């Protein structure tokens, strides 16, 4: 699994990059950062494998940000300014994408990054569950994988597919999030956004409109805030 950050001050740029990444099951979004200082604070505590980096941002420019990182991960620059390309390659970036870029051009850049990026280490294997614990089969391509329901951390809708995140693993299956939730225990899972549902037992903390599960940050949609309020009532 390749863990990535998007650093861009434009919301639409985040939406485009994430929609492209959602087509690639080996990529996992860790955080949306809207300026380089926010990303810098995140990287002081956590690590990623790949950054999609805009250049012309407030507070701290993209290349200035790269220069202050002691050990930068792989970087794909996404910008509307062609004149900085040479400077970028001097900083050992993987690729330089000029906005607007096609999915084909984006995929070429990501493949270059993946070729030189070892996958993040998997989580230690979980202990064997009791034999009566609920399990379901998830279809991914032509393969059916048996999953222990209590090991599911959260679910993310991605177009006509769903990503099911388990500790150290992600399975993508062709299903609507509503159909998938109908197969899971209501008491154990909570939809918190039109595109996200979480396993209540795996929630570590809730802060503002965000839920934290391990290294993952899940947004809370305004129409689903009532579900969270019910959860937090004593």
N, C-alpha and C positions, 0 to 999 in steps of 0.2 A: 504494500500500500504506500503510495506517494502522498505525503501530507503537504498541503500548500496553503499559502496566504495570498490574498489579493490586496494590493496597496494602491489605491486610486481615490482621488477626491470626487469622482463622478459616480453617482449611483448606477447610471445606465451601464457604465463600463463593468461594474461588478456583476450586473445581471447577465451581460453578454458572456463574460468569461466563465461565470458559474454554469450557464446553460451549456457551453461547450464542454466544460469539465464533467458535467453530469452525464455526458454520453460516453465517458471513459471510466469504467468501474474501478480502475487502479488508482484513481485520484480521490483524495479525501480533503474537503475544505476544513481548515482549522479555525480560521477567523477572517472576517472582512474588516480591513483597516482603511480608514478614510484620510489618514495622513501618516507620514513616516514616523512621527513621534509615538503614535499609538502602536505601530508595529514594533518600534524599538523597545517599548515597555513590555510588550508581549514576549519578544525574543529574549529578554533578560531572564525570564522564568521558564520558557519552553522552547522547543526546537521544531523546525520544519525541514522538509527536503527541497522545497521549491517555492519561489516567490514570483508572482506576476506583478511587475513594478511599473507604475507610471512615473514620469520624470517631472512634469511641471505641477508641483503641489505646493500648498502653503506651508509655512513654518520651516520645512526642511525639504530640499529638492531630492529627487530620486538618487542621483549619483552621490550627493553629499551624504545621504543615508547609508549607501553602500560602503563608503569610505570609513564610517565610524563603527562598522560591524567587525568584530575581531575574527569571526569565522563565518562568513556569509554562506548560505546555502546556494544551490543553483538558482539563477535568476533569468527570467525571460522579461525583457523590457516591452511594455505596451504603451505606445506614445503616438502623438500626431506630429512629432518633430523629427524629421529625417537627419537634421544636421548634427545630432549628437551620437550617431551610430559609431563613429570611430572611437570616441571616448568610451563608449560602452564596451567595446571589445577589448580595450586596454584594461578594463576592470574585470575581464574574464567572464562576461555574461554568456549565457548559452545561445540566445537568439534575440533579435531586435524586430519586433512586430510593429508595423505602422498602421495606425487606426485609419479607417475601418479595415479589419482583416477578416478573411474568410475562415471557415472551419478547417478547410484543407490546409491553409497556411499555418493555422494554430496547431493542428495535429502534427505537422512536420516539426514545429518547434518543441512541442511536448515530447515527441519521440526522441529528439536529440538530448533532452534533459534526462529522460528515463534511462537511456543507454549508459549514462555516466553516473547514475544515482542508485546506490544499493537500497533496496526496500527497507522501510523502518522495521525494527525487530518486532516480532509478534509477541503478544502477551503470553505469559506462562500458561500452559494448559490448565483448564479448570478441573476441579475434582469431579469424579464421577457422581452423577445425581442419583437420588433414590430411584429405584426401578419404576415407581408409580408416577414419576413427574411427567407432566404433559409435554408431548413432542409434536411437531408438525413437519411436513415435508414441503420444502420450497423448491420450485423449479427454476433453474437458471440455465438458459439455452436448452440442451437436451438432457441435462442431468438433474436428478432430484436429490436434494441434500436434506437429511434429517436434522432438525434443529430443536434443541431443548428450549422451550418457551421462556423459562426463567433466566436464560443466558442472553436474551435479546435486550439490548440497551435502549435503542430507539429506532424509529423507522422514518425514512425521508422519501417523499414522493418526488419522482423525476420524470415528468411527462406521463407516458403510459406505463412506466415502471415504478418499482419501489426499491429503495436500498434498505436492507435490514442489517443493522450494525450489531455485531456480537463482539465480545472481547477478543481483540486481535484479528478480526475477520469482518468482511463485508460481503453480503450476497445480494445480487440484483435479480429481481424476479419481475416478470410481466404481470402486473396487477395494480388495480386502483387501491389507494390507501384505505378507502372505506371498506372494500371487499376484504382486504387483508385483516383489518381490525375486527371484522365480524367473525373471524376464525380464532381470535384471541380472547382471553378472559377479560371482561369489562372492568373487573375490580383491579386488574394489574396494569392496565395501559390507559393512557390519557392523551387525547388529541389536544395539542397546545397551539397548533397553527394549521392552516389549510394544507401545508405540506409536511408537517411533522407530528409524530406521536411518540410519547416516551413511556418507558417502563418505570412506574413509580418507585420501585425498590432500588433502582439504579441512580435516582436523582441525588446528587451530592449537595447542591445548593441552588437557590433561586435568588436572583438579584435583578431588580427592575423588570425588564421585559426579556430576560435571558435565563435559561436553565443550564446548569453545568453538570455534565456527566463525564467523569474522567477528564480527558483533554478536549472534549467536544463541547461546543456552545450551541444551544438550540434556541431559536427565537420564539417568543410568545406572541401570537397574533392578537390584535385588539378584540376580535370577536370571540376569542377563546380564553380571555382573561378570567372570566367567571369560573371556568373549570379549575384554574389555579387557585382562585380565592376559596373555593370549596375545599380544596386540598389543604390549604393552610389554616383553616378554621380549627380551633382547639376542640 
